[in-house]
């Protein structure tokens, strides 16, 4: 299955501030005593994307 998804301004950049541990967790490193680290980092990324897309909507 091959679907094309059109994302307006999909080549624009966003900036997300992550700690080194959060970035490592997103890259697949497992932290035995902090299982929520990757989840929290993904939430930051998702929120940043949502904020960017909302800012692009006409008012």
Contact map, one row per residue, 1 for C-alpha under 8 A:
11100000000000000000000000000000000000000000000000000000000
11110000000000000000000000000000000000000000000000000000000
11111000000000000000000000000000000000000000000000000000000
01111100000000000000000000000000000000000000000000000000000
00111110000000000000000000000000000000000000000000000000000
00011111000000000000000000000000000000000000000000000000000
00001111110000000000000000000000000000000000000000000000000
00000111110000000000000000000000000000000000000000000000000
00000011111100000000000000000000000000000000000000000000000
00000011111100000000000000000000000000000000000000000000000
00000000111110000000000000000000000000000000000000000000000
00000000111111000000000000000000000000000000000000000000000
00000000001111100000000000000000000000000000000000000000000
00000000000111110000000000000000000000000000000110010000000
00000000000011111000000000000000000000000000000100000000000
00000000000001111100000000000000000000000001100100000000000
00000000000000111110000000000000000000000000000000000000000
00000000000000011111111000000000000000001000000000000000000
00000000000000001111111000000000000000000000000000000000000
00000000000000000111111100000000000000000000000000000000000
00000000000000000111111110000000000010000000000000000000000
00000000000000000111111111000000000011011000000000000000000
00000000000000000111111111100000000000001000000000000000000
00000000000000000001111111111000000000000000000000000000000
00000000000000000000111111111110000011001000000000000000000
00000000000000000000011111111000000001001100000000000000000
00000000000000000000001111111000000000000000000000000000000
00000000000000000000000111111100000000000000000000000000000
00000000000000000000000111111110000000000000000000000000000
00000000000000000000000010011111001000000000000000000000000
00000000000000000000000010001111111010000000000000000000000
00000000000000000000000000000111111000000000000000000000000
00000000000000000000000000000011111000000000000000000000000
00000000000000000000000000000011111110000000000000000000000
00000000000000000000000000000111111111100000000000000000000
00000000000000000000000000000000011111110000000000000000000
00000000000000000000110010000010011111111000000000000000000
00000000000000000000010011000000001111111100000000000000000
00000000000000000000000000000000001111111110000000000000000
00000000000000000000010000000000000111111111000000000000000
00000000000000000100011011000000000011111111100000000000000
00000000000000000000000001000000000001111111110000000000000
00000000000000000000000000000000000000111111111000000000000
00000000000000010000000000000000000000011111111100000000000
00000000000000010000000000000000000000001111111110000000000
00000000000000000000000000000000000000000111111111000000000
00000000000000000000000000000000000000000011111111100000000
00000000000001110000000000000000000000000001111111110000000
00000000000001000000000000000000000000000000111111111000000
00000000000000000000000000000000000000000000011111111100000
00000000000000000000000000000000000000000000001111111110000
00000000000001000000000000000000000000000000000111111111000
00000000000000000000000000000000000000000000000011111111100
00000000000000000000000000000000000000000000000001111111100
00000000000000000000000000000000000000000000000000111111100
00000000000000000000000000000000000000000000000000011111110
00000000000000000000000000000000000000000000000000001111111
00000000000000000000000000000000000000000000000000000001111
00000000000000000000000000000000000000000000000000000000111
